[in-house]
């Protein structure tokens, strides 16, 4: 065998790349801000605003303004102390320049400057600077106005005093780098959600959001002020505005006697779901953590003791039903906000609090405040306990209904739903389940599908509105049982009766495919409500999609196009009919069943041509509020929502 000569490329110190200053941020931006899409773009604003909020939490700032400028840049201004501009001894340059150009530089790392600070990743404004084509920092201190400009993180000139100034504060204007981000278009609504949260989480701080961009909808731009006098008490009322209250009181807890500053607001409604939102140093901890565990432990222990001491559990004891944590949280809405000096985050998205000491602090705070409330409000206490007892009875009934679902599951040896047209592939990663409205459309979809990877489950009529139904009613619904059985998921643990186990999920894409009309939209909303309330894990795992069938088929001679919205229909008439509607043949699809199998496949199901919309939950509080408003009993907020949004409702192709 001939000897092979393998030449190895030299590997020495010269091959090691050292990224100076902020270069690392520009080379690997996602490591610092999460991603480079819309989410990362808006995170830049959060990083700058967090600095101003830190000043507010330290007691030095009362007003913060955020502006989207006409050129797409952002300006954040506050009336805090202003970033120091004097010389930094170690760095030999202005402290302002150090803060703006050095990672992990700032007052947050000095316990004398800030006892508590926000900012999830701790990368701060220097990261924003690195990812901006232009940034201008202005500081008002000691009666002077100081300024420095930067490009891609590098100073264009030293810090300069450019005039006199009244008061103190910092103003930062930056323009994101379009060569890094996939989009540089800021969405007012996304900033609005975060700023509203901050106003509620920091009572007494005035935040203003202004959009200076002029549009057809807002020819003069728009501006909104956010201010909360009572903090979380008002936050909970905002979240629960569309629900019927069980008791009139908001139970509000605010204390720092247990070493950790804690604020909690909670109230009970007549619904059947728990809605809990938790924050640490203004960061939304979507995965919960020790503060949530402490809250639940304190709530359960205190309510159970009160009910037992007052002999209110006789009915359950006679029926042999034991209370569990779920029962105490049915119909509960709560917001938990804690301030932790050195938070330790864990979990998949680094938004789960891990500090063990916080658990005991929150538990004791809840226990003490709730004990006092129950003793002082016996009528309301009895109403809450009665709901807990009812929840336990319903859970007992739901367990039996759930066991029926589990027994019918294909994973337990039971058969698949009779109406399910399954696919031949057994690889969940490539399999799709279409939930289709009605047998007619289901039949067309079965004919037009790819039988290898696409399964069809027709649903009869409108499925149960789970927003208005107790848990056992949901599991007794044939359509809902069929969804569980087809998916192959298991439900319920001792700790959480609604917990979903996705380990045996049979399809990694679940696609809601309904008619492109009002009835279809209603059915899709009912299905989405069910997924949000009972299968949130499926949504959060990126498994739920909405199909987008076309509204029209437009023809003129040999020209034929599908149109997904009114604008496309008008454009076709303009292009091929000279603007004359009578010259173009337009077929309006009232339902999926009006298409033949080939048309439905080509427009809505074929991977090469279709458009699917991924369902996500970016803001659980807002999503929760919308589902309660759309599917609950209160008509007035629903009417108002439809009036405000009907004009702009659309299906994006």
N, C-alpha and C positions, 0 to 999 in steps of 0.2 A: 504494500500500500504506500503510495507516494506520500512523503511527509509534507504536511500543509504548513505554510508560514503565515502566521497570523500577526498582523501589525496592529498594535494597540496605540490608540491616540493618547498622547501625553496628557496626564491628569495631574496638575500641580496647583500651587497657590494662585496662579494667574487665571485659573478656571473658576475661582470662587468670586461671585459677584456680590459686592456690598452696596446696598441701596442707601444712599445718603438722605438724611432729612425726611421729607415727605414723599420721596420717590416710591417707597414701598406701597403707599396708599394708592398712588396712581397705577402701579403695576398690578396690584391685587385689591381693587376697591371693595369687592364683595366680602373680603375678610374683615373689613372695618365697618361697613354699613349694611351688611346683610345681602344685598343684591344691587344690580345696576339698572333695574327696571323702575317702574312707577313707585314701588314701595321704598326703594333706596333713595330715590329722588326726594320724596317727601320726608324721609328720615333726616336729610340735611337740615330742613327747617326745624325739626324737633331738637336737633343738637344745639342749634343757636338759641332757640326759645328756652331750652333747659337751663342754659347759663343765666338767663334773666329770671327764671323761676327759682333758681338757687339763691339769687339775691333776694327774691321775695320771701322765700322760706327763712332766710337769715334775718329778715325784718328790715331790709334796706330798700325795697322796691315796691311800688304800689300800682304802677301803670306799665303795660307792655303792649306795643302795637306791632302787628305783622301785616305787611303789604305785599301783594303780588303786583309788581310794576308792569307797565305797558310793554316793556321789552322782554318780559318773562323772568326778570330777576326778582329777588326777594329782599325786602328790607325788614329787619327786626330792630326795634328801638325800645329801650327801657329807661327808667329814672332811678336806677340803682347807683352804686358808688362809682361806677366807671372802672374799667380795667386799668390797673396801675400802669403808668408810663415812665416811671423813673428807671434808672439803670439797674439791671439785674447783675449782682456782683459776680456770680459764677459764670454767667454767659457773656458778660461784658457788652450787653445791648439792652435796649428798652424792654421792660417786662411785657409790654403790649406785643412786641415782635416775637418774643419767646412764646407767649400764649398762642399766637396765631401761626407759628411755624414749627413748633416742637410738639410731638405726640406726648400725651400724658403730662403736659405742663399746665399748671393752673392751681387755683386756690383750693380745689376740692381735695387735694392730697395733703393739705395742711389743716389739721383739726381745729386750729385757732381761727381759720377763715370761715369754714363751713362745717357745722356739726353733722349735717345731713345734706346729701346732694343727689340729684337725679342723673339721667344719662345712663343708658343701659350698658354701653360698651366702654365708657370712659375715654373715648377718643377725642371728644370735644370739637371745638370750632376749628382746630388746626386741620382736621380731616375734611371739613367743609371747604376750607381754604385750598387744600390740595386738589380737590375735585371741582374747582371753579375756575373758569377762564379769567374771571375778574372778581376781586373782593376788596371792599373799602371799609375800613374800620375807623369810626369816629368816637372819640372819648371826651366827655365833658368832666373836668376835674379842676378844682382850685381856681375857678373863674376863667379857665382857658379851654380852647377847643383844639384837640390834637387829632391828627389824621395820619393813616398809612394805607397805601394801596399795594395790592399783590396780584400776581398772575400765576395760576397753577401752583400756588403755595409759596412763590418766591417774592420777596419784597421788591417793589419797583424803585423805592427810595427810602431813606431812613424816616422814622417817626418825626413829624413836624408839627409845631404849634402854628395853627393857621388863623387864630383870632381869639376874641373874647367869647365867653359862654356863661349863661346863667344856669344854676343848678348842676346836677351831676347825672351821669348816665352813659350808656354805650349804644351806638347805632352801627349795625353791621348790614351791608348790602352785598349780595353775592349773586353771580350768574353761573349756574351749573354748566359743566363742560359737556357739550353735545357729542364730543368724540368718545366719551366714556359711557354716558347714559343712553339707554335705548329710546328714552323720551325725555324731553326737557319741558313738557307742558304740565304746569301745576294745576291740580283740580281743587277748586274752592271747597267743594263738599268734604274732601278728605282732610284738609286743614281745619275746616270748621268743626269736625267731630273731635279732633284732638284738643283744640282750643276750648271747646265747650267743656270737655272733661277736666282740663286744667283749671278752669274757672270754678267748677264745683269742688275740685280737690284742694283748692287754695282760696278759701273764703276771704273776701275783702280785697282781692287783687282784680284790677280791671284790665281785661284783655280786649283789644280791638283788632278785627280782621277786615282788611280792605282789599278789594280787587279793582285795580285801576284799569283793567282791560275792558274795552267797550265791545259789547256784542249786540246782536239783534235783540236778544232777550233782555239784556241789561245795557241799554245805550249809554247810560251815565256811570257804568260800573256799579259796584255794590259794596256796602260796608255793614258790619254788624258788631255790636258790643256785647261782651260776655262778662257778667258780674254776678257773683252769688254772695249774699249776706250770710246765709245759714249753711253753706257748704253741702255736705252729703245729705242733709235733711231735704234740701231742694233737689238734689240729684235723684234721690229715690222717688220723689214725687214726679219728676220728669219721666223716669223710666216706666213708672207704673200708671202713667196718666190715662191709658186706655183700658185699665183693668178695674173691676169692681172691688172695692176695699172690703176686707173682712171686718177690720176694726178701723176706726178713723185715725188712730194715733200712728205717728212714725216714732219708733223707738230709737232714740239717738244717744249714742255713747261717745264721749270724748274725754280722754284721760291720758296723763303721762306718768301716773303714780307707779306703774309697773315697769319702769325703766325705758320702755319703748313708747313713744307717742302713738296713741291709737285713736282712730275715729271710725265709728261704725254707724250706719243707718240701716234700719230694717223695718219692713212692714209686711203684713199678711194680706193676701187677696183671696178671692173665691176660686181661683184657678187651681190647677193640679200639677204645675211644674215649679221647680226651684230655679230662681234666677239670681246667681251670685256673681258679683264682679269684685275682683280684688286688685289692690294697687300697693306697690312698695316704692316710696319716694317718687310718686307720680307715675311710675312705670306700671303698665297694665300687665299683671302676672296671669296670663291666660291659662297657664297650667297649674295655677294655685300655689300650694306650698304650705309651709308650717303655720302661717297666719290663718289660712283657711281651715286647716286641721284643728287649730286651737279654737276657732270660732264655732265650728260644728260640735266639737266636744263640749264646750261651755254651754251652748244652746241645748243640746240633748240632755246633758246632766241636770241642768237647772229646771227645764220644763218637766222632765220625768219625775224629779223629786217633788215639784209643786203638785203635779197631778196625783202622785202616790200619797203625799201627806194629806191632800184634801179629798181622798177616796173617790177620785173621778175615773178610775180605771176598772171598776167592778165589771162592767159589761164585757171588756176584753178578757179579763181573768176568767169569767164564766165560760167564754167561748174558747179558752185556751190559746189566745193570740198574744204573742209577745211583741212589744214595741221595738222598732229599730230606728236607726238614724234617719232613714228616708221619710218616715212618718212625720217627724218634727219639721221637715223642710218643704213639705208639699204646700204650694201656694205662697212660699216665702220669697220675697225679693230683698236682697241685702247688698250693700256696698261696704267693703272693708278697705281702709287706708291706713297703712302703718309707715312710720318713718324710722328707718334703721341706719345707724351710723356706718356700719360696714356690712352691707348685704352680700350674701353668698347665693348666687343664682346657679341653678342646675336645670336639667330637663333638656328635651330636644331643641327647644328654641331659646334656651337660656332665660326663660321667664317663669321659673318656678323657684320660690324662695326656699332656701335650705337651712337658714339659721334656726337651730333647735330651741334656743332660748325664747324666741318670739312666740312659739306655740303656747307655752305656759302663761306668758304675759297676756295674750289675747284671750285665752280661756278664762283666766281669772277676771279680766275686765268685763267680759260678757256675762259671766256668772253673777258678779256683784250687781251690775246695772239691771240685768233681767230679773233677778230676785226682787230687787226693790220695786221694779215696775209691776210685777205680778201681784205683790202684796198690796200695792197702792191702787191697783185697778182690777178688783176681783171679777167684775162683769166681763171685761175684755179678756182676762186670763181664762175664764170659763169658755169663752167663745173660741179661743185659740186651742185649748185642750180638746174641745168637742171636735174641732177639725182634725186634730191629730188622731183621735180615736177613729173617726170616719176614714182617715187615710190608711190606718192599720187594717181596718176591715176590708177596704177596697184592695189593699196590697195582698191580703189573704186570698181574695177572689181572683186577683190578677195572677197570682202564682199558679192557681189551678188552670186558668186560661192559657198562661204561658207554657205550662207543662204540656198542654194539648198541642201548642205550636211546636214544641221541641219534639214531641213524639212523632209528629208528622214530618219532621225534618228528614231530608234524605241522608243526613249524617247519622241519624238514629235508626236507620233501616226503614224509615217511612218512605212513601212515594212522593214524587214531585207533583205539583198542582196539575190537574187534568188539562187545564187550558194552556199550560206552558208548552211552547214549541221550542225545545232545547236545541243547543248546537252540538255538533259532534266532538269538538275539541274539549279536552279536559284541562287545558292550561289556562288558569284564571287570568293570567296576564294578557292574553290575547282575546279573551271572551267578553262579549258585551250583552247586557240584558236591556231590551227596549220595553219600557212600560207604556203600553199603547191604550188610548182611549177607545173602548168599545170593540165589539166583535167584528164589525165591518172593516174598520181600519186595521184591526189585528189580522184579519184574513189577507188583506192586501200586503201587509208587512211580512207575513209568513212566506208569501209567494216571492216577494222582491228581495228578501234578505240573502246574505251569504250564510248558508246553512252550516258551514264549518265553524264560524266564530260568533254568529249573531243569533241570540235567543229572543223570542217574543213572548211577553206575558200580557194578554189583553185584560183590561180592568173594566168591570161593569159599572157604568155610570160614575157618579161622583163618590169618591171614597169618603169614609167617615172624617168629619172635622175633629181632629184630636184635640184642638184648642179648647173645645167645649165638652170633651168627654173624659170620664174617669179612666184610669189605666186599664182596668179589666175590660171595659167596653172596647178599647182599641184591640186587645188581643182576641176578643170574641168576634171581631169583624172578619168576614171571610176574605175580603180583598186584602186586608192588612196581613192576615195569616199567610195568604198565598205569597205575598212579597217576602216575608221572613223565610218561608219554606224554600222558595225559588233561590234566594240568595245563599241559603245554607248557613247563615250566621246563628250564633246562640246568644241568648239574652239572660241577664240576671245573675247576680252573685249575692252572697249574704250581706255584703257591704252596700251594694248598689243594685236595686232591683231592675234598673233600666240599662245597666252596663252592657255594652255590645262587644262580643268576641268576634273579631274579623279574621281569625287565623284560618278558618275554613271557607272564607268568602269564595264563591264559585265564579264571580264575574268582577273584573277590576274596573269595568265601565258600566254604570247604571244610567241609562239614557231615558229621560222623560220625553215622550213624543206624543204631543196632543195637537188638536186642531189649532190653526192660527186665527182663532176668533175669541170672542169674550168668554164663551163657555169653556173653550180649550184652556184659556188663561186661568180660569177659575179652578179647573181640575188640576192643572199644573201647580197652582198655589196650594191646593189641598195636599197634594203629594209632597211638595217642598216643606209644608208645615209638619207633616208626619216625619220626614227625614230630620228636620231641625230639632224636633222635640224627642224623637225616639231613636234616631240613628245619626246623631251629630258626628260620631266617630267616622262614619262613612263619608260625610261631607268634608270633614277636616282632613281625611286621608286622600282627598282629591279624586274620589270615585264617582261623583254625581254630576251629570251633564244634562243640558237641555238641548233637544234637537231644534233646528230652525227650518221648518218646511216653508216653501214659498207661498206668498199670498196670491200671486197672479201668474198666468202664462199669457204673454203678449205675442201676437202674430201679425205680420204684415208681409204678404207674399211668401217668399222662402225664408224670411227672417223670423226667428223664433227665440224668445228669451224668457227665462223665469225671473220674476221680480219678487224680492223679499219685503219690499216696503213701498210706500206710496211714491217716494222720490224716484225710485228706479222705474216705476210704471210711467211716471210723467216724462222721465228722460227718454224712455223708449218711444213714446208718442211724439216727442219733440224731434228725435233723430230720424225716425222712419215714417212718421205720419204728418210731419210738418206742423205739429202742434194740434192737429185735428183729431179729436178722440174718435170720431166716427170712421176715420180711415184705418183704424187699428182694431183688430179683434182681441178683446181682453177676456180671458176666462178667470173668474174669481173662485179660488178654492175655498169653499166653506168648511170642508173637512178633509182629513187624510183619505177617507174612503172614496172621494171623488177622483183621486188620481189612480191610474192603473199601476200595477206592480213595478213596471219598468221606470215610470216617472218618479214614484216614491223612492225607489232605490237610487236613481241618478241624483235627485235633488237633496235627499235628506239622510240617506243611509250609507251610500258609497263613500268609503274613506277618502277617495281621490277627489271628490267634489263637495262633500257636505261641509257644513259649518256647525260645530258643537260649541256650546257655551258652558264653560266649567263653572259649577256653583261653588262659591267660597264664602267663608264667614270671616271677613276682615275685622268687623266691628260687631261683636256679639250683642252688646247692649242695644245698638241701633237695630240689628236684625230682630232681636227679641221684641222690641217695641213695635216694629212694623208687623210682625206676625200676629201679635196680640191685637193690634189695631185692626188689621185686615180680617182676621178670623174670629175675633171675640164678639161680645154682645153689644158693645157700645157703638151705636150707629153714627153719631155726630163726628168723631174723629175720622172714621172711615170715609164719610161723605166729603169732609174737608180735604183729606189726602187725595181722593179721586179728582176733585175739582182742581187741585194744585198740580197734579201730575198727568192727568189724562191727555192733555195737549201734547205732552212730550214723550208719552209712552211709545216705544218703537221696537221693532225687531231688527237688530243690526246684522246685516248679511256678512 
